[in-house]
Amino acid sequence: MTAQITRSIAQRAQGGENSLFDTAEGVIKWVDDFKAAVQQAITDTQRVEEANRMGRS
């Protein structure tokens, strides 16, 4: 690694706009949002399946 690359990485790691911290926070938020969407899909599917079971009884 060159000194310039090392300085660049150190600068991004310190925080602020486009920092590694911001990137990590963005990924965490995306994962949380994805998990919520999957859970909602599971809940919706269970509700439809239950409604179908009750309709067939």
PyRosetta script that sets phi, psi and omega in degrees:
from pyrosetta import init, pose_from_sequence

init()
pose = pose_from_sequence("MTAQITRSIAQRAQGGENSLFDTAEGVIKWVDDFKAAVQQAITDTQRVEEANRMGRS")
pose.set_psi(1, 143.9)
pose.set_omega(1, 175.9)
pose.set_phi(2, -87.6)
pose.set_psi(2, 164.7)
pose.set_omega(2, 179.0)
pose.set_phi(3, -62.1)
pose.set_psi(3, -35.7)
pose.set_omega(3, -179.6)
pose.set_phi(4, -64.3)
pose.set_psi(4, -43.4)
pose.set_omega(4, 178.9)
pose.set_phi(5, -63.8)
pose.set_psi(5, -43.4)
pose.set_omega(5, 178.7)
pose.set_phi(6, -60.3)
pose.set_psi(6, -44.3)
pose.set_omega(6, 177.8)
pose.set_phi(7, -63.0)
pose.set_psi(7, -40.9)
pose.set_omega(7, -179.9)
pose.set_phi(8, -63.1)
pose.set_psi(8, -45.1)
pose.set_omega(8, 178.2)
pose.set_phi(9, -63.7)
pose.set_psi(9, -44.2)
pose.set_omega(9, 179.3)
pose.set_phi(10, -61.1)
pose.set_psi(10, -40.1)
pose.set_omega(10, 180.0)
pose.set_phi(11, -65.5)
pose.set_psi(11, -44.3)
pose.set_omega(11, 179.4)
pose.set_phi(12, -66.2)
pose.set_psi(12, -31.1)
pose.set_omega(12, -178.4)
pose.set_phi(13, -74.9)
pose.set_psi(13, -18.3)
pose.set_omega(13, -175.5)
pose.set_phi(14, -76.1)
pose.set_psi(14, -18.9)
pose.set_omega(14, 178.7)
pose.set_phi(15, 116.7)
pose.set_psi(15, -178.3)
pose.set_omega(15, -177.9)
pose.set_phi(16, 95.0)
pose.set_psi(16, -176.4)
pose.set_omega(16, -177.3)
pose.set_phi(17, -60.1)
pose.set_psi(17, 135.0)
pose.set_omega(17, -179.1)
pose.set_phi(18, 64.0)
pose.set_psi(18, 22.1)
pose.set_omega(18, 179.1)
pose.set_phi(19, -78.8)
pose.set_psi(19, 167.0)
pose.set_omega(19, 176.6)
pose.set_phi(20, -62.5)
pose.set_psi(20, -33.7)
pose.set_omega(20, 177.8)
pose.set_phi(21, -63.0)
pose.set_psi(21, -46.3)
pose.set_omega(21, 177.8)
pose.set_phi(22, -60.7)
pose.set_psi(22, -41.4)
pose.set_omega(22, 179.1)
pose.set_phi(23, -62.1)
pose.set_psi(23, -45.7)
pose.set_omega(23, 178.9)
pose.set_phi(24, -62.6)
pose.set_psi(24, -42.5)
pose.set_omega(24, 178.1)
pose.set_phi(25, -61.5)
pose.set_psi(25, -40.5)
pose.set_omega(25, 178.4)
pose.set_phi(26, -62.7)
pose.set_psi(26, -41.8)
pose.set_omega(26, 179.0)
pose.set_phi(27, -66.3)
pose.set_psi(27, -42.5)
pose.set_omega(27, 178.5)
pose.set_phi(28, -60.8)
pose.set_psi(28, -43.7)
pose.set_omega(28, 179.0)
pose.set_phi(29, -63.5)
pose.set_psi(29, -42.4)
pose.set_omega(29, 179.3)
pose.set_phi(30, -60.6)
pose.set_psi(30, -44.5)
pose.set_omega(30, 180.0)
pose.set_phi(31, -63.1)
pose.set_psi(31, -44.7)
pose.set_omega(31, 178.8)
pose.set_phi(32, -61.1)
pose.set_psi(32, -43.2)
pose.set_omega(32, 178.5)
pose.set_phi(33, -64.8)
pose.set_psi(33, -40.0)
pose.set_omega(33, 178.9)
pose.set_phi(34, -64.5)
pose.set_psi(34, -44.8)
pose.set_omega(34, 178.0)
pose.set_phi(35, -59.4)
pose.set_psi(35, -41.7)
pose.set_omega(35, 179.1)
pose.set_phi(36, -64.2)
pose.set_psi(36, -40.7)
pose.set_omega(36, 179.3)
pose.set_phi(37, -65.8)
pose.set_psi(37, -41.1)
pose.set_omega(37, 177.9)
pose.set_phi(38, -64.5)
pose.set_psi(38, -43.9)
pose.set_omega(38, 179.3)
pose.set_phi(39, -62.3)
pose.set_psi(39, -40.4)
pose.set_omega(39, 178.1)
pose.set_phi(40, -63.8)
pose.set_psi(40, -40.4)
pose.set_omega(40, 178.3)
pose.set_phi(41, -63.7)
pose.set_psi(41, -40.4)
pose.set_omega(41, 177.8)
pose.set_phi(42, -63.4)
pose.set_psi(42, -46.0)
pose.set_omega(42, 179.9)
pose.set_phi(43, -61.0)
pose.set_psi(43, -45.3)
pose.set_omega(43, 179.8)
pose.set_phi(44, -62.5)
pose.set_psi(44, -42.5)
pose.set_omega(44, 179.7)
pose.set_phi(45, -64.0)
pose.set_psi(45, -42.9)
pose.set_omega(45, 178.7)
pose.set_phi(46, -62.3)
pose.set_psi(46, -40.6)
pose.set_omega(46, -179.6)
pose.set_phi(47, -65.0)
pose.set_psi(47, -42.9)
pose.set_omega(47, 179.3)
pose.set_phi(48, -65.8)
pose.set_psi(48, -43.5)
pose.set_omega(48, 179.3)
pose.set_phi(49, -62.2)
pose.set_psi(49, -40.8)
pose.set_omega(49, 178.7)
pose.set_phi(50, -65.1)
pose.set_psi(50, -42.7)
pose.set_omega(50, 178.6)
pose.set_phi(51, -63.1)
pose.set_psi(51, -39.4)
pose.set_omega(51, 178.1)
pose.set_phi(52, -66.1)
pose.set_psi(52, -39.1)
pose.set_omega(52, 178.2)
pose.set_phi(53, -63.9)
pose.set_psi(53, -43.3)
pose.set_omega(53, -178.2)
pose.set_phi(54, -68.1)
pose.set_psi(54, -32.5)
pose.set_omega(54, 179.0)
pose.set_phi(55, -70.9)
pose.set_psi(55, -27.5)
pose.set_omega(55, -179.1)
pose.set_phi(56, -85.9)
pose.set_psi(56, -16.3)
pose.set_omega(56, -176.2)
pose.set_phi(57, -74.3)
pose.dump_pdb("model.pdb")
